[in-house]
Amino acid sequence: MPRRRRILVEGGLYHVYNRFARGEDVFADPEEAIEFVELLREVKDRDGLTVFAWALLSNHYHVAVRTSAIPLSRTMRHLQWTFSRRFNRRWRRTGPLWQSRYQARLIEDQEYFDQVMVYIHLNPVRAGLVGDPMDHVFSGHREIMGKVKEPLVDVDHALIGFGETLRKARRSYVNRVRAGLEEEAINEPSRSLRLLAPPDRDLETPAGVYVDELGRSTGLERPTLDADQFVNAACAILDVEIERLASRRRDSETAAIRQLAAAVGIERWGQRAGRIAAVLEKHPVAVSRWVAEAARVRQVDPVIEEKMTRLDEELSKWALAALARGELSIRGTS
C-alpha cells in the first residue's frame, strides 16, 4: 500500500518526532545524544530552521520547528540518514536504525503551539526520567529558562506567543508548564519554576520574518517546472549559457553558478538531481555534489543565501508571468 503523501507548508510550524527501531535506547548514551543534538544544530543552521522546543529521551526524540524555503522532508531525511550512517559505522552494525520515517504534525494555531511546547518539555518528566524538567539536560526547557549559553532553541521566537517581553513571556510559559504538571499529576510544581527577576527586554525576531501570531510564512509560489524549463530559466536569469554549465570548465566562477542553480532547483523547486544532470549531460552524483557544496558554503557565507533567495524570487516571478501569458505549459503547482 503506498504511503500517504505529506503536505508540507513553506514556513510552517511542525511537531516532528520519531523513535528507534525495536525501542533501542540509543540516546541513553550521552555521547550519542550529543552527536544528534550537534547534527540537529548543523542542519538548523544549514537549512534555516527555527527551533522552538526539543527533547531527547532514551529511545526517541521530539522537536518543534518552523521550516524555511527548504522542505522539511529534505532536512529530516538528511538528519536521520546522517545520524544512522554514523551510528552504524561507529558500532559496526547494519540495518535500519529508525522505526520509520519521521512523523510531522502541522501546528496551525497558538493554543496547539503552546500545548506542543509544554508537551515536549515535560516528556522527560512524564517518562519518569526526572522529577523536574530542569534536571533533564537534553531538552530545550533549560534553554528557555536562560540556563544555557548557546541554546539550540531560538528563545525569542519560542516565547513570542507567550508575551511581549522576556519576563512576561517566560512567566506565562512557566505557568503553562506548572499547569501541565498538575493536569498530568506528574509532580508538584518544582522550585526551579519559581522565576527570578532577570533584566527585562522586548522579545525580538529577525527583520523580514513574517509577523503573524505564529510567525508563519506564505512562501513563494513555485509552478512545477520540468528540468529543462528550470535550467533554461535559471540560466536566463543568471545570464549564463547552458553550454557553460554543461562544459568541462572547472573555474571557480562556473563552479559557483552550478552550485547556485542546482541548490535552488533541488532544495526549493523540487527538482531531481538525475533530471538536472540529464539536461546538462552530467552524472547525477556531480549535481548532488554541487548542492552539498552550496549547503556547506552558505553556512559560512551569508552572501550565498542571499543569491539563492534572489534567484528563487526571480524564478517565481518569471514562471508566474509566463504562466499568465500562456507561454508556459506545466503539470501543476507546488
C-alpha positions as a LaTeX table, in Angstrom:
\begin{tabular}{lrrr}
\hline
Residue & $x$ (\AA) & $y$ (\AA) & $z$ (\AA) \\
\hline
Met1 & 0.00 & 0.00 & 0.00 \\
Pro2 & 1.55 & 3.36 & $-0.99$ \\
Arg3 & 2.47 & 5.79 & 1.78 \\
Arg4 & 0.21 & 8.79 & 2.23 \\
Arg5 & 1.76 & 11.91 & 0.75 \\
Arg6 & 2.87 & 14.56 & 3.21 \\
Ile7 & 1.51 & 18.09 & 2.87 \\
Leu8 & 4.41 & 20.39 & 3.75 \\
Val9 & 3.99 & 24.15 & 4.05 \\
Glu10 & 6.86 & 26.54 & 3.50 \\
Gly11 & 7.33 & 28.49 & 6.72 \\
Gly12 & 5.00 & 26.09 & 8.54 \\
Leu13 & 5.37 & 25.04 & 12.16 \\
Tyr14 & 5.70 & 21.32 & 12.83 \\
His15 & 5.88 & 18.93 & 15.74 \\
Val16 & 8.36 & 16.33 & 14.49 \\
Tyr17 & 9.17 & 13.07 & 16.23 \\
Asn18 & 10.48 & 9.55 & 15.71 \\
Arg19 & 11.76 & 6.60 & 17.67 \\
Phe20 & 14.43 & 3.97 & 17.21 \\
Ala21 & 13.64 & 0.54 & 15.79 \\
Arg22 & 12.93 & $-2.15$ & 18.37 \\
Gly23 & 12.87 & 0.53 & 21.08 \\
Glu24 & 16.67 & 0.68 & 21.27 \\
Asp25 & 17.90 & 3.07 & 23.97 \\
Val26 & 20.37 & 4.86 & 21.72 \\
Phe27 & 20.11 & 8.24 & 23.47 \\
Ala28 & 20.73 & 6.62 & 26.87 \\
Asp29 & 24.36 & 7.05 & 25.85 \\
Pro30 & 25.09 & 10.77 & 26.39 \\
Glu31 & 27.68 & 10.78 & 23.60 \\
Glu32 & 25.08 & 9.59 & 21.10 \\
Ala33 & 22.62 & 12.21 & 22.34 \\
Ile34 & 25.24 & 14.93 & 21.95 \\
Glu35 & 26.02 & 13.70 & 18.44 \\
Phe36 & 22.34 & 14.00 & 17.47 \\
Val37 & 21.96 & 17.47 & 19.03 \\
Glu38 & 25.03 & 18.78 & 17.23 \\
Leu39 & 23.80 & 17.33 & 13.95 \\
Leu40 & 20.42 & 18.97 & 14.53 \\
Arg41 & 22.21 & 22.26 & 15.21 \\
Glu42 & 24.13 & 21.80 & 11.94 \\
Val43 & 21.03 & 21.22 & 9.79 \\
Lys44 & 19.24 & 24.05 & 11.60 \\
Asp45 & 21.96 & 26.47 & 10.53 \\
Arg46 & 22.30 & 24.97 & 7.06 \\
Asp47 & 18.60 & 24.87 & 6.19 \\
Gly48 & 17.35 & 27.90 & 8.12 \\
Leu49 & 15.16 & 26.11 & 10.67 \\
Thr50 & 13.75 & 27.89 & 13.70 \\
Val51 & 13.68 & 25.61 & 16.76 \\
Phe52 & 11.00 & 26.22 & 19.41 \\
Ala53 & 11.28 & 23.12 & 21.60 \\
Trp54 & 13.13 & 19.82 & 21.69 \\
Ala55 & 13.72 & 16.81 & 23.90 \\
Leu56 & 15.63 & 13.57 & 23.57 \\
Leu57 & 14.52 & 10.52 & 25.53 \\
Ser58 & 16.35 & 7.22 & 25.56 \\
Asn59 & 14.60 & 5.78 & 22.51 \\
His60 & 13.03 & 8.74 & 20.67 \\
Tyr61 & 13.08 & 12.47 & 20.04 \\
His62 & 10.64 & 15.37 & 19.77 \\
Val63 & 11.28 & 18.75 & 18.17 \\
Ala64 & 9.06 & 21.71 & 17.26 \\
Val65 & 10.39 & 23.70 & 14.32 \\
Arg66 & 9.48 & 26.27 & 11.69 \\
Thr67 & 10.73 & 25.48 & 8.20 \\
Ser68 & 12.35 & 27.79 & 5.68 \\
Ala69 & 12.19 & 27.63 & 1.89 \\
Ile70 & 13.96 & 24.27 & 2.14 \\
Pro71 & 11.37 & 21.49 & 2.57 \\
Leu72 & 11.20 & 19.81 & 5.96 \\
Ser73 & 11.41 & 16.43 & 4.23 \\
Arg74 & 14.87 & 17.21 & 2.89 \\
Thr75 & 16.12 & 18.44 & 6.26 \\
Met76 & 14.78 & 15.48 & 8.23 \\
Arg77 & 15.95 & 12.93 & 5.69 \\
His78 & 19.47 & 14.33 & 5.98 \\
Leu79 & 19.31 & 14.46 & 9.80 \\
Gln80 & 18.11 & 10.89 & 10.29 \\
Trp81 & 20.14 & 9.35 & 7.49 \\
Thr82 & 23.39 & 11.01 & 8.59 \\
Phe83 & 22.94 & 10.06 & 12.24 \\
Ser84 & 22.05 & 6.48 & 11.28 \\
Arg85 & 25.05 & 6.15 & 8.96 \\
Arg86 & 27.47 & 7.48 & 11.57 \\
Phe87 & 25.96 & 5.37 & 14.34 \\
Asn88 & 26.17 & 2.18 & 12.29 \\
Arg89 & 29.75 & 2.97 & 11.36 \\
Arg90 & 30.74 & 3.65 & 14.98 \\
Trp91 & 29.20 & 0.44 & 16.27 \\
Arg92 & 29.89 & $-1.70$ & 13.17 \\
Arg93 & 26.24 & $-2.58$ & 12.77 \\
Thr94 & 23.90 & $-2.85$ & 9.79 \\
Gly95 & 20.20 & $-2.45$ & 9.21 \\
Pro96 & 17.72 & 0.37 & 9.80 \\
Leu97 & 18.20 & 2.42 & 12.95 \\
Trp98 & 14.87 & 4.29 & 12.91 \\
Gln99 & 11.49 & 2.67 & 13.37 \\
Ser100 & 10.05 & 4.54 & 10.38 \\
Arg101 & 10.25 & 7.78 & 8.50 \\
Tyr102 & 9.84 & 10.78 & 10.79 \\
Gln103 & 6.35 & 11.87 & 11.86 \\
Ala104 & 5.31 & 15.51 & 11.43 \\
Arg105 & 2.16 & 17.31 & 12.57 \\
Leu106 & 1.39 & 20.80 & 11.32 \\
Ile107 & 0.80 & 23.33 & 14.12 \\
Glu108 & $-1.98$ & 25.64 & 12.97 \\
Asp109 & $-2.94$ & 27.76 & 15.98 \\
Gln110 & $-1.42$ & 29.37 & 19.06 \\
Glu111 & $-3.18$ & 27.11 & 21.56 \\
Tyr112 & $-1.84$ & 23.97 & 19.89 \\
Phe113 & 1.60 & 25.58 & 19.70 \\
Asp114 & 1.56 & 26.26 & 23.47 \\
Gln115 & 0.46 & 22.69 & 24.14 \\
Val116 & 3.23 & 21.24 & 21.98 \\
Met117 & 5.88 & 23.38 & 23.72 \\
Val118 & 4.78 & 22.12 & 27.15 \\
Tyr119 & 4.23 & 18.53 & 25.97 \\
Ile120 & 7.73 & 18.26 & 24.54 \\
His121 & 9.49 & 19.75 & 27.54 \\
Leu122 & 7.50 & 17.66 & 30.04 \\
Asn123 & 8.19 & 14.41 & 28.18 \\
Pro124 & 11.23 & 13.52 & 30.32 \\
Val125 & 9.16 & 14.02 & 33.49 \\
Arg126 & 6.24 & 12.04 & 32.08 \\
Ala127 & 8.62 & 9.21 & 31.19 \\
Gly128 & 9.92 & 9.10 & 34.78 \\
Leu129 & 13.47 & 10.12 & 33.86 \\
Val130 & 13.43 & 13.20 & 36.10 \\
Gly131 & 11.09 & 14.83 & 38.55 \\
Asp132 & 11.87 & 18.35 & 37.36 \\
Pro133 & 12.15 & 19.34 & 33.65 \\
Met134 & 15.14 & 21.50 & 34.58 \\
Asp135 & 17.07 & 18.34 & 35.50 \\
His136 & 16.89 & 16.86 & 32.01 \\
Val137 & 19.98 & 18.03 & 30.12 \\
Phe138 & 18.81 & 17.02 & 26.65 \\
Ser139 & 15.82 & 19.35 & 26.41 \\
Gly140 & 15.03 & 22.91 & 25.37 \\
His141 & 13.39 & 23.75 & 28.71 \\
Arg142 & 16.69 & 24.76 & 30.33 \\
Glu143 & 17.43 & 26.94 & 27.31 \\
Ile144 & 14.12 & 28.78 & 27.51 \\
Met145 & 14.76 & 29.35 & 31.22 \\
Gly146 & 18.07 & 31.03 & 30.33 \\
Lys147 & 20.38 & 28.35 & 31.75 \\
Val148 & 22.31 & 27.57 & 28.56 \\
Lys149 & 24.80 & 29.95 & 26.92 \\
Glu150 & 24.44 & 28.61 & 23.36 \\
Pro151 & 20.86 & 27.32 & 23.09 \\
Leu152 & 19.56 & 25.23 & 20.24 \\
Val153 & 16.16 & 26.83 & 20.82 \\
Asp154 & 15.54 & 30.25 & 19.28 \\
Val155 & 14.37 & 31.58 & 22.62 \\
Asp156 & 12.71 & 34.82 & 21.50 \\
His157 & 10.82 & 33.02 & 18.75 \\
Ala158 & 9.73 & 30.32 & 21.18 \\
Leu159 & 8.42 & 32.83 & 23.72 \\
Ile160 & 6.93 & 35.46 & 21.41 \\
Gly161 & 3.46 & 33.90 & 21.65 \\
Phe162 & 3.58 & 33.92 & 25.44 \\
Gly163 & 4.18 & 37.65 & 25.96 \\
Glu164 & 5.78 & 40.82 & 24.63 \\
Thr165 & 8.78 & 40.96 & 26.97 \\
Leu166 & 11.17 & 38.27 & 28.13 \\
Arg167 & 9.98 & 38.39 & 31.73 \\
Lys168 & 6.26 & 38.31 & 30.92 \\
Ala169 & 6.65 & 35.61 & 28.27 \\
Arg170 & 8.81 & 33.41 & 30.47 \\
Arg171 & 6.36 & 33.78 & 33.36 \\
Ser172 & 3.46 & 32.78 & 31.08 \\
Tyr173 & 5.45 & 29.81 & 29.78 \\
Val174 & 6.28 & 28.70 & 33.31 \\
Asn175 & 2.61 & 28.92 & 34.27 \\
Arg176 & 1.75 & 26.61 & 31.37 \\
Val177 & 4.43 & 24.15 & 32.49 \\
Arg178 & 3.08 & 24.24 & 36.05 \\
Ala179 & $-0.43$ & 23.63 & 34.73 \\
Gly180 & 0.87 & 20.75 & 32.64 \\
Leu181 & 2.46 & 19.15 & 35.68 \\
Glu182 & $-0.75$ & 19.49 & 37.65 \\
Glu183 & $-3.02$ & 18.25 & 34.86 \\
Glu184 & $-0.89$ & 15.17 & 34.33 \\
Ala185 & $-0.49$ & 14.68 & 38.09 \\
Ile186 & 3.18 & 14.19 & 37.29 \\
Asn187 & 4.67 & 16.04 & 40.19 \\
Glu188 & 4.28 & 19.00 & 42.47 \\
Pro189 & 5.45 & 22.21 & 40.74 \\
Ser190 & 9.18 & 22.34 & 41.35 \\
Arg191 & 11.21 & 25.11 & 42.91 \\
Ser192 & 13.07 & 25.58 & 39.61 \\
Leu193 & 9.84 & 27.01 & 38.17 \\
Arg194 & 9.94 & 29.90 & 40.60 \\
Leu195 & 11.24 & 32.65 & 38.39 \\
Leu196 & 13.97 & 35.03 & 39.34 \\
Ala197 & 13.67 & 38.58 & 38.01 \\
Pro198 & 16.27 & 38.98 & 35.25 \\
Pro199 & 16.65 & 42.31 & 33.45 \\
Asp200 & 13.62 & 42.57 & 31.21 \\
Arg201 & 13.66 & 43.32 & 27.47 \\
Asp202 & 11.36 & 43.17 & 24.48 \\
Leu203 & 11.40 & 39.92 & 22.60 \\
Glu204 & 12.93 & 40.17 & 19.15 \\
Thr205 & 12.64 & 38.32 & 15.87 \\
Pro206 & 14.84 & 38.94 & 12.81 \\
Ala207 & 13.71 & 41.67 & 10.43 \\
Gly208 & 11.81 & 40.43 & 7.42 \\
Val209 & 10.47 & 37.29 & 9.05 \\
Tyr210 & 6.64 & 37.10 & 8.83 \\
Val211 & 4.76 & 38.65 & 11.68 \\
Asp212 & 1.53 & 36.86 & 12.28 \\
Glu213 & 0.97 & 35.46 & 15.75 \\
Leu214 & 2.63 & 32.17 & 14.83 \\
Gly215 & 5.23 & 33.70 & 12.53 \\
Arg216 & 4.17 & 31.63 & 9.52 \\
Ser217 & 5.32 & 32.48 & 6.02 \\
Thr218 & 3.11 & 32.46 & 2.98 \\
Gly219 & 6.14 & 31.48 & 0.91 \\
Leu220 & 6.71 & 31.88 & $-2.81$ \\
Glu221 & 4.51 & 30.37 & $-5.49$ \\
Arg222 & 6.60 & 27.89 & $-7.43$ \\
Pro223 & 4.93 & 26.35 & $-10.51$ \\
Thr224 & 6.12 & 22.81 & $-11.14$ \\
Leu225 & 8.66 & 23.01 & $-13.96$ \\
Asp226 & 10.29 & 20.29 & $-16.00$ \\
Ala227 & 14.06 & 20.08 & $-15.51$ \\
Asp228 & 14.80 & 21.64 & $-18.90$ \\
Gln229 & 12.37 & 24.50 & $-18.20$ \\
Phe230 & 14.03 & 25.13 & $-14.85$ \\
Val231 & 17.59 & 25.01 & $-16.20$ \\
Asn232 & 16.78 & 27.31 & $-19.12$ \\
Ala233 & 15.01 & 29.83 & $-16.86$ \\
Ala234 & 17.79 & 29.79 & $-14.26$ \\
Cys235 & 20.45 & 30.32 & $-16.91$ \\
Ala236 & 18.49 & 33.20 & $-18.44$ \\
Ile237 & 18.13 & 34.91 & $-15.05$ \\
Leu238 & 21.80 & 34.32 & $-14.19$ \\
Asp239 & 22.80 & 35.49 & $-17.68$ \\
Val240 & 24.86 & 32.40 & $-18.40$ \\
Glu241 & 24.80 & 29.97 & $-21.32$ \\
Ile242 & 23.65 & 26.42 & $-20.63$ \\
Glu243 & 26.66 & 25.24 & $-22.59$ \\
Arg244 & 28.89 & 26.76 & $-19.93$ \\
Leu245 & 27.28 & 24.74 & $-17.15$ \\
Ala246 & 27.38 & 21.63 & $-19.31$ \\
Ser247 & 31.03 & 22.14 & $-20.25$ \\
Arg248 & 34.07 & 20.68 & $-18.52$ \\
Arg249 & 35.14 & 24.06 & $-17.19$ \\
Arg250 & 36.36 & 23.96 & $-13.60$ \\
Asp251 & 36.99 & 27.60 & $-12.83$ \\
Ser252 & 35.62 & 28.90 & $-9.53$ \\
Glu253 & 33.03 & 31.20 & $-11.12$ \\
Thr254 & 31.46 & 28.42 & $-13.20$ \\
Ala255 & 31.51 & 26.10 & $-10.19$ \\
Ala256 & 29.72 & 28.72 & $-8.07$ \\
Ile257 & 26.99 & 29.20 & $-10.72$ \\
Arg258 & 26.45 & 25.45 & $-10.99$ \\
Gln259 & 26.15 & 25.16 & $-7.22$ \\
Leu260 & 23.74 & 28.08 & $-7.01$ \\
Ala261 & 21.40 & 26.84 & $-9.74$ \\
Ala262 & 21.45 & 23.22 & $-8.58$ \\
Ala263 & 20.85 & 24.11 & $-4.93$ \\
Val264 & 17.87 & 26.35 & $-5.70$ \\
Gly265 & 16.43 & 23.76 & $-8.07$ \\
Ile266 & 16.71 & 20.77 & $-5.77$ \\
Glu267 & 16.18 & 22.41 & $-2.38$ \\
Arg268 & 13.42 & 24.85 & $-3.29$ \\
Trp269 & 11.87 & 23.86 & $-6.62$ \\
Gly270 & 11.56 & 20.11 & $-6.15$ \\
Gln271 & 13.90 & 19.23 & $-8.99$ \\
Arg272 & 15.72 & 15.89 & $-9.05$ \\
Ala273 & 19.49 & 15.62 & $-9.39$ \\
Gly274 & 19.15 & 12.99 & $-12.09$ \\
Arg275 & 16.89 & 15.14 & $-14.25$ \\
Ile276 & 19.06 & 18.24 & $-13.99$ \\
Ala277 & 22.05 & 16.01 & $-14.73$ \\
Ala278 & 20.34 & 14.70 & $-17.87$ \\
Val279 & 19.72 & 18.24 & $-19.15$ \\
Leu280 & 23.38 & 19.17 & $-18.59$ \\
Glu281 & 24.69 & 15.76 & $-19.65$ \\
Lys282 & 26.36 & 15.27 & $-16.28$ \\
His283 & 26.37 & 12.40 & $-13.82$ \\
Pro284 & 23.70 & 12.74 & $-11.08$ \\
Val285 & 26.42 & 12.37 & $-8.43$ \\
Ala286 & 28.09 & 15.51 & $-9.77$ \\
Val287 & 24.87 & 17.51 & $-9.41$ \\
Ser288 & 24.36 & 16.19 & $-5.87$ \\
Arg289 & 27.87 & 17.31 & $-5.03$ \\
Trp290 & 27.12 & 20.82 & $-6.30$ \\
Val291 & 24.15 & 21.00 & $-3.94$ \\
Ala292 & 26.14 & 19.66 & $-1.00$ \\
Glu293 & 28.90 & 22.19 & $-1.61$ \\
Ala294 & 26.39 & 25.05 & $-1.81$ \\
Ala295 & 24.90 & 23.94 & 1.53 \\
Arg296 & 28.35 & 23.86 & 3.09 \\
Val297 & 29.40 & 27.26 & 1.77 \\
Arg298 & 26.22 & 29.10 & 2.76 \\
Gln299 & 26.80 & 28.17 & 6.40 \\
Val300 & 29.86 & 30.42 & 6.45 \\
Asp301 & 28.98 & 32.92 & 3.71 \\
Pro302 & 25.59 & 34.68 & 4.02 \\
Val303 & 26.03 & 36.13 & 0.53 \\
Ile304 & 25.33 & 32.70 & $-0.93$ \\
Glu305 & 21.99 & 32.53 & 0.89 \\
Glu306 & 21.13 & 35.99 & $-0.45$ \\
Lys307 & 21.95 & 34.90 & $-4.01$ \\
Met308 & 19.82 & 31.79 & $-3.63$ \\
Thr309 & 16.88 & 33.80 & $-2.35$ \\
Arg310 & 17.22 & 36.31 & $-5.17$ \\
Leu311 & 17.34 & 33.58 & $-7.83$ \\
Asp312 & 14.39 & 31.81 & $-6.18$ \\
Glu313 & 12.31 & 35.01 & $-6.25$ \\
Glu314 & 13.22 & 35.81 & $-9.85$ \\
Leu315 & 12.33 & 32.28 & $-10.94$ \\
Ser316 & 8.95 & 32.58 & $-9.26$ \\
Lys317 & 8.24 & 35.91 & $-11.00$ \\
Trp318 & 9.34 & 34.52 & $-14.35$ \\
Ala319 & 7.30 & 31.33 & $-14.06$ \\
Leu320 & 4.12 & 33.07 & $-12.90$ \\
Ala321 & 4.39 & 35.72 & $-15.62$ \\
Ala322 & 4.99 & 33.09 & $-18.31$ \\
Leu323 & 2.06 & 31.09 & $-17.00$ \\
Ala324 & $-0.23$ & 34.14 & $-17.08$ \\
Arg325 & 0.77 & 34.84 & $-20.69$ \\
Gly326 & 0.07 & 31.24 & $-21.67$ \\
Glu327 & 3.71 & 30.76 & $-22.65$ \\
Leu328 & 4.36 & 28.03 & $-20.10$ \\
Ser329 & 2.81 & 24.59 & $-20.08$ \\
Ile330 & 3.17 & 22.94 & $-16.68$ \\
Arg331 & 1.82 & 19.92 & $-14.81$ \\
Gly332 & 0.60 & 21.81 & $-11.75$ \\
Thr333 & 1.81 & 23.95 & $-8.87$ \\
Ser334 & 3.52 & 23.15 & $-5.59$ \\
\hline
\end{tabular}
